[in-house]
Amino acid sequence: MDYDKIILNVPHSSLLGLYDSEYSGWKENPAFECDCVIKWTDWATDNIFAPNHNLKVNVDMHIFQLSRFIIDAERLEHDPLEAKGQGIIYTDFGGFHREVSSEKKEFLMNIYHDYIRGIKECLTKESILIDCHSFPPELSDVDVCIGFNDDWSKPEQETINMIASKFIDAGYEVGINEPYSNSLSPACTFPYHSIMIEVNKRIYMNTETFQLLPEAERFTRTVNDIYATLLRV
């Protein structure tokens, strides 16, 4: 299928607001930073998934500006993980706890709704939403994970195969719904396609110094090739 627009969702790349009293509730703690923040922030995904200049007209990139530990813009309302304190607003993660008053929750939910609304306003029946993520190296030997929902938002198999083939041809080992599955698909009045791309952090960054590796450029070239093919440009 040819698409007229690509919507990129980058929900987990930021560290902003982590200890800001206006947003947070987490206490500064080296163990929390190491075991949670460093491990589960999607470092530089706002950089490595960026469209090149020639594609920017047809590729809208939405980057959530606050840390996922303030608001997880990847979650939908009534997510089952709310029971574990890991819904849209985390209250418990990795053995650490955060107090969130009802007033602050309302304030944070308004920020969340504004972000999701911005994505939905860009969607059309002929667009595809690409969920952009990274994952810690210890989770899998896979280089790139392609995930999707088993519902109305699942792209045609030809599209999934094309994306997988582009990565394989570039030398990456690809997992399909492994180690992660599903993709963000906020409800709209019309159907559209959604797919997730997760990249192993070891592929593009030094996980000790957080510096981008030269390899990051190859990944960015590959995803831009995928964007161009999806758009037939």
C-alpha positions as CSV (number, residue, x, y, z in Angstrom):
1,M,0.0,0.0,0.0
2,D,1.2,3.5,-0.8
3,Y,0.9,6.1,2.0
4,D,0.5,9.8,1.7
5,K,1.9,10.6,5.1
6,I,4.0,9.0,7.8
7,I,3.5,9.9,11.5
8,L,6.4,9.2,13.7
9,N,5.7,8.7,17.4
10,V,8.8,9.1,19.7
11,P,7.5,8.8,23.2
12,H,10.5,7.8,25.4
13,S,13.5,9.8,24.3
14,S,13.3,12.7,26.8
15,L,14.6,13.2,30.4
16,L,12.9,16.5,31.0
17,G,10.8,17.0,34.1
18,L,12.2,14.0,36.0
19,Y,12.9,15.9,39.2
20,D,10.9,19.0,38.5
21,S,8.3,19.5,41.3
22,E,5.8,20.7,38.8
23,Y,5.7,17.3,37.1
24,S,7.5,14.7,39.1
25,G,7.1,13.2,42.5
26,W,10.2,10.9,42.1
27,K,13.0,11.5,44.5
28,E,16.6,11.7,43.2
29,N,18.1,8.3,43.8
30,P,21.2,6.9,42.1
31,A,19.6,3.4,42.0
32,F,16.5,4.7,40.4
33,E,18.5,6.5,37.8
34,C,20.6,3.5,37.0
35,D,18.1,0.7,37.2
36,C,15.1,2.6,35.6
37,V,15.9,5.9,33.9
38,I,19.2,5.0,32.2
39,K,18.0,1.5,31.2
40,W,14.5,2.4,29.9
41,T,14.9,5.8,28.3
42,D,15.0,5.5,24.5
43,W,18.2,7.4,24.1
44,A,18.6,9.4,20.9
45,T,15.5,7.9,19.1
46,D,14.5,11.5,18.3
47,N,17.8,11.7,16.4
48,I,18.2,8.3,14.7
49,F,14.6,8.1,13.4
50,A,14.5,11.6,12.0
51,P,13.5,12.0,8.4
52,N,16.0,13.6,6.0
53,H,15.3,17.0,4.5
54,N,13.6,15.6,1.3
55,L,11.1,13.6,3.3
56,K,10.0,16.2,5.9
57,V,7.1,17.4,3.9
58,N,5.4,13.9,4.2
59,V,6.8,12.8,7.5
60,D,5.5,14.3,10.7
61,M,7.7,13.6,13.8
62,H,6.0,13.8,17.2
63,I,8.5,13.8,20.1
64,F,7.1,13.7,23.6
65,Q,8.9,16.4,25.6
66,L,8.8,14.8,29.1
67,S,10.4,11.7,30.6
68,R,8.3,8.5,30.3
69,F,8.6,8.4,34.1
70,I,6.5,11.6,34.3
71,I,4.0,10.6,31.6
72,D,4.2,7.5,29.4
73,A,2.7,8.8,26.2
74,E,2.9,5.2,24.8
75,R,0.1,4.0,27.1
76,L,-3.6,4.2,26.3
77,E,-6.2,4.9,28.9
78,H,-7.4,1.9,31.0
79,D,-4.1,0.1,30.2
80,P,-3.9,-3.2,32.2
81,L,-0.5,-2.0,33.5
82,E,-2.3,0.7,35.5
83,A,-2.9,-2.1,38.1
84,K,0.9,-2.2,38.5
85,G,1.3,1.5,38.7
86,Q,2.7,1.6,35.1
87,G,-0.2,3.2,33.2
88,I,0.0,6.6,31.6
89,I,1.3,8.1,34.9
90,Y,3.8,5.8,36.6
91,T,3.5,5.5,40.4
92,D,5.6,2.3,40.8
93,F,8.5,1.1,38.7
94,G,11.5,-1.1,39.5
95,G,10.6,-1.2,43.2
96,F,10.5,2.6,43.4
97,H,7.4,4.6,44.3
98,R,6.1,8.1,43.4
99,E,3.3,10.0,45.0
100,V,0.9,11.7,42.6
101,S,-2.0,13.8,43.9
102,S,-5.3,13.9,42.2
103,E,-4.7,17.5,41.2
104,K,-1.3,16.7,39.7
105,K,-2.7,13.6,37.9
106,E,-5.4,15.8,36.2
107,F,-2.7,18.3,35.2
108,L,-0.5,15.5,33.7
109,M,-3.4,13.8,32.0
110,N,-4.1,17.1,30.2
111,I,-0.6,17.1,28.8
112,Y,-1.0,13.5,27.7
113,H,-4.3,14.2,26.0
114,D,-2.8,17.2,24.1
115,Y,0.0,15.0,22.8
116,I,-2.2,12.2,21.6
117,R,-4.6,14.7,20.1
118,G,-1.8,16.2,18.1
119,I,-1.0,12.8,16.7
120,K,-4.6,12.0,15.9
121,E,-5.0,15.3,14.1
122,C,-2.3,14.3,11.6
123,L,-3.7,10.9,10.8
124,T,-5.6,10.0,7.7
125,K,-6.9,6.8,6.1
126,E,-3.8,6.9,3.9
127,S,-1.3,7.5,6.6
128,I,0.8,5.0,8.7
129,L,1.9,5.6,12.3
130,I,5.4,4.4,13.1
131,D,6.1,3.9,16.8
132,C,9.9,4.6,17.3
133,H,11.7,2.9,20.2
134,S,14.9,1.3,21.5
135,F,15.5,-1.5,23.9
136,P,18.3,-2.6,26.3
137,P,20.8,-5.1,24.8
138,E,20.3,-7.7,27.5
139,L,16.7,-8.2,26.4
140,S,17.5,-9.8,23.1
141,D,20.1,-10.6,20.5
142,V,17.8,-9.2,17.8
143,D,19.0,-6.0,16.2
144,V,15.7,-4.6,15.2
145,C,12.2,-5.5,16.3
146,I,9.1,-4.9,14.2
147,G,5.9,-5.0,16.1
148,F,2.2,-4.6,15.3
149,N,-1.3,-5.1,16.7
150,D,-3.4,-8.1,15.6
151,D,-6.4,-5.9,14.8
152,W,-7.6,-3.3,12.3
153,S,-4.4,-1.3,12.6
154,K,-2.1,-4.1,11.3
155,P,-0.4,-3.1,8.0
156,E,-0.7,-5.4,5.0
157,Q,1.8,-8.3,5.1
158,E,3.5,-6.9,2.1
159,T,4.3,-3.7,4.0
160,I,5.6,-5.7,7.0
161,N,7.8,-7.8,4.7
162,M,9.2,-4.8,3.0
163,I,10.2,-3.2,6.3
164,A,11.8,-6.4,7.5
165,S,13.6,-6.9,4.2
166,K,15.1,-3.4,4.2
167,F,16.6,-4.0,7.6
168,I,17.8,-7.5,6.7
169,D,19.4,-6.2,3.5
170,A,21.2,-3.6,5.6
171,G,22.7,-6.4,7.7
172,Y,20.4,-6.4,10.8
173,E,18.9,-9.4,12.5
174,V,15.1,-8.8,12.6
175,G,12.6,-10.0,15.1
176,I,8.8,-9.9,14.3
177,N,6.9,-9.1,17.5
178,E,10.1,-10.1,19.4
179,P,11.1,-9.0,21.9
180,Y,8.1,-6.6,21.8
181,S,4.8,-6.6,20.1
182,N,2.0,-4.1,19.4
183,S,2.1,-0.5,18.3
184,L,0.4,2.7,19.4
185,S,-3.0,3.1,17.7
186,P,-5.2,5.8,19.3
187,A,-8.9,5.4,18.4
188,C,-10.0,7.5,15.5
189,T,-13.3,7.7,13.5
190,F,-11.5,5.9,10.6
191,P,-9.0,3.0,10.3
192,Y,-5.3,3.6,9.6
193,H,-2.1,1.5,9.9
194,S,0.3,1.4,12.8
195,I,3.7,-0.4,13.2
196,M,6.4,-0.3,15.7
197,I,10.2,-0.3,15.1
198,E,12.4,-1.0,18.1
199,V,16.2,-0.9,17.8
200,N,18.7,-2.6,20.1
201,K,20.7,0.2,21.8
202,R,24.0,-1.6,21.2
203,I,23.4,-1.1,17.4
204,Y,23.7,2.7,17.6
205,M,25.2,3.9,20.9
206,N,27.8,3.2,23.5
207,T,25.6,2.1,26.4
208,E,28.2,3.2,28.9
209,T,29.1,6.6,27.6
210,F,25.8,7.3,25.7
211,Q,27.7,8.5,22.7
212,L,26.2,7.7,19.3
213,L,28.3,5.2,17.2
214,P,29.1,5.7,13.5
215,E,26.7,2.8,13.0
216,A,23.8,5.1,13.9
217,E,24.1,6.7,10.5
218,R,23.5,3.3,8.8
219,F,20.3,2.8,10.8
220,T,19.1,6.3,10.0
221,R,19.8,5.7,6.3
222,T,17.8,2.5,6.5
223,V,14.8,4.0,8.1
224,N,14.8,6.8,5.6
225,D,14.9,4.3,2.8
226,I,11.8,2.7,4.4
227,Y,10.0,6.0,4.7
228,A,10.7,6.7,1.0
229,T,9.4,3.3,0.0
230,L,6.3,3.6,2.0
231,L,5.6,7.0,0.4
232,R,6.8,5.9,-3.1
233,V,9.0,8.9,-3.4
